[in-house]
Amino acid sequence: ASMGGRESLVTGLNHLDRFAWIGAFSAGGLNTNFVAQFPSLDSGVNQKLGLLWISCGRDDRLIDSNQQLCRWLDSKGVRYKWLETEGEHSVRVWRRNLASFASLLFLDKKTPRLQINQRRRVLGSPSTEAATCWSQIAGMTLRARFRRAESLPPLLLD
């Protein structure tokens, strides 16, 4: 989320040989010179992407830059999933977005699998897959946090 969302976009979209599922929640610090940040991005990346997820709260100060990125992706023919929710720049919004994002990971068997160390890795349950993918993309271990999020009352996830 936030600056990590930007890092997920920059790292993931510029290294599609390693990342097929990319999630950015309230991406902060986006430079509006998208051509310079993503020089090789065009509709050809759709064959490599399993999912490009971009989300932001309506009251988040970063919504304009995230929407601008989406318009630029449209102009390039890049497919993505946009989710605009109620809320501001907060953990509550990101927790809901993570639950929505994780439920879409690895559903389509035709999309490329996340490759780690130049070999295909078969991942376990959807919860484990989401946590593993997210930790690879964001560069952090999220397994424990994801397990805790599954046990939270629905009010906190909704």
C-alpha positions as CSV (number, residue, x, y, z in Angstrom):
1,A,0.0,0.0,0.0
2,S,1.0,3.6,-0.5
3,M,4.7,3.8,-1.4
4,G,4.8,0.0,-1.5
5,G,2.0,0.2,-4.2
6,R,4.3,2.3,-6.3
7,E,7.1,-0.1,-5.8
8,S,4.9,-3.0,-6.8
9,L,4.0,-1.3,-10.0
10,V,7.5,-0.2,-10.9
11,T,9.1,-3.5,-10.0
12,G,6.4,-5.7,-11.3
13,L,5.6,-4.0,-14.6
14,N,9.3,-3.6,-15.4
15,H,10.1,-7.3,-14.6
16,L,7.2,-9.3,-16.1
17,D,9.7,-12.1,-16.6
18,R,9.4,-12.6,-12.8
19,F,6.0,-11.2,-11.8
20,A,2.6,-12.0,-13.3
21,W,0.3,-10.9,-10.5
22,I,0.8,-7.3,-9.4
23,G,-1.3,-5.4,-6.8
24,A,-1.1,-1.7,-6.0
25,F,-3.2,-0.3,-3.2
26,S,-3.4,3.5,-3.0
27,A,-0.1,3.8,-4.9
28,G,1.8,6.8,-3.7
29,G,4.7,8.7,-5.2
30,L,3.7,8.0,-8.8
31,N,5.5,10.2,-11.3
32,T,3.1,11.2,-14.0
33,N,5.8,10.6,-16.6
34,F,4.5,7.0,-17.0
35,V,6.5,6.5,-20.3
36,A,9.7,7.0,-18.4
37,Q,8.7,4.7,-15.5
38,F,7.3,2.0,-17.8
39,P,9.3,2.3,-21.0
40,S,8.4,-1.1,-22.6
41,L,4.7,-1.2,-21.5
42,D,2.2,-1.9,-24.2
43,S,-0.7,-4.3,-24.9
44,G,1.8,-7.1,-25.4
45,V,2.2,-7.3,-21.6
46,N,-1.4,-8.7,-21.4
47,Q,0.0,-12.1,-22.4
48,K,2.4,-12.1,-19.5
49,L,0.1,-10.6,-16.8
50,G,-2.1,-12.9,-14.6
51,L,-3.6,-9.8,-12.9
52,L,-2.8,-6.2,-12.6
53,W,-4.8,-4.8,-9.7
54,I,-5.0,-1.1,-8.9
55,S,-7.2,0.2,-6.1
56,C,-7.8,3.4,-4.1
57,G,-10.3,4.9,-1.7
58,R,-12.5,7.7,-2.9
59,D,-11.3,10.1,-0.2
60,D,-7.7,9.2,-0.6
61,R,-5.5,12.1,-1.6
62,L,-3.8,9.8,-4.1
63,I,-6.9,8.9,-6.1
64,D,-6.2,11.4,-8.9
65,S,-2.7,10.0,-9.7
66,N,-4.0,6.4,-9.5
67,Q,-6.9,7.3,-11.9
68,Q,-4.4,9.1,-14.2
69,L,-2.3,5.9,-14.3
70,C,-5.4,3.9,-15.3
71,R,-6.2,6.3,-18.1
72,W,-2.6,5.9,-19.3
73,L,-2.9,2.1,-19.1
74,D,-6.1,2.3,-21.2
75,S,-4.3,4.4,-23.8
76,K,-1.6,1.6,-24.0
77,G,-4.2,-1.2,-24.2
78,V,-3.0,-2.8,-20.9
79,R,-5.6,-4.7,-19.1
80,Y,-6.0,-4.1,-15.4
81,K,-8.6,-4.4,-12.6
82,W,-9.5,-1.1,-11.0
83,L,-11.4,-0.9,-7.6
84,E,-12.5,2.4,-6.2
85,T,-13.9,2.0,-2.7
86,E,-15.2,4.2,0.1
87,G,-12.5,5.4,2.5
88,E,-9.3,7.3,2.7
89,H,-5.6,6.5,2.9
90,S,-5.9,3.9,5.6
91,V,-5.2,0.3,6.6
92,R,-9.0,-0.4,6.7
93,V,-9.2,0.3,3.0
94,W,-6.1,-1.7,2.2
95,R,-7.3,-4.7,4.2
96,R,-10.5,-4.8,2.2
97,N,-8.6,-4.4,-1.0
98,L,-6.2,-7.2,-0.1
99,A,-9.1,-9.5,0.6
100,S,-10.6,-8.7,-2.8
101,F,-7.2,-8.9,-4.6
102,A,-6.3,-12.2,-3.0
103,S,-9.5,-13.8,-4.0
104,L,-8.6,-13.3,-7.7
105,L,-5.1,-14.7,-7.6
106,F,-4.2,-17.8,-9.6
107,L,-7.8,-18.5,-10.7
108,D,-7.1,-18.9,-14.4
109,K,-5.0,-21.9,-15.2
110,K,-4.1,-20.4,-18.7
111,T,-2.2,-17.4,-17.2
112,P,1.5,-17.7,-16.5
113,R,2.5,-18.9,-13.1
114,L,4.8,-16.8,-10.9
115,Q,8.3,-18.0,-11.6
116,I,10.9,-17.9,-8.9
117,N,14.5,-18.7,-9.6
118,Q,13.8,-19.6,-13.2
119,R,11.6,-22.6,-12.4
120,R,7.8,-23.0,-12.0
121,R,6.6,-23.2,-8.5
122,V,3.4,-24.9,-7.6
123,L,1.8,-23.1,-4.7
124,G,-0.6,-24.4,-2.2
125,S,-4.0,-23.2,-1.0
126,P,-5.4,-19.8,-2.2
127,S,-4.4,-18.2,1.1
128,T,-0.9,-19.5,0.9
129,E,-0.7,-18.5,-2.8
130,A,-1.9,-14.9,-2.1
131,A,0.5,-14.5,0.8
132,T,3.4,-15.9,-1.2
133,C,2.7,-13.8,-4.2
134,W,2.3,-10.7,-2.2
135,S,5.5,-11.2,-0.3
136,Q,7.3,-11.7,-3.6
137,I,5.8,-8.6,-5.1
138,A,6.0,-6.3,-2.1
139,G,9.2,-7.7,-0.8
140,M,7.8,-8.5,2.6
141,T,6.5,-11.5,4.5
142,L,2.8,-11.3,4.7
143,R,1.8,-14.9,5.6
144,A,1.3,-14.2,9.3
145,R,-0.6,-11.0,8.6
146,F,-2.8,-12.7,6.0
147,R,-3.7,-15.5,8.4
148,R,-4.7,-12.9,10.9
149,A,-6.8,-11.0,8.4
150,E,-8.7,-14.2,7.6
151,S,-9.7,-14.5,11.3
152,L,-10.8,-10.8,11.6
153,P,-14.5,-10.1,12.1
154,P,-16.3,-9.4,8.8
155,L,-16.9,-5.8,9.8
156,L,-13.2,-5.1,9.5
157,L,-12.9,-6.8,6.1
158,D,-16.0,-5.2,4.7
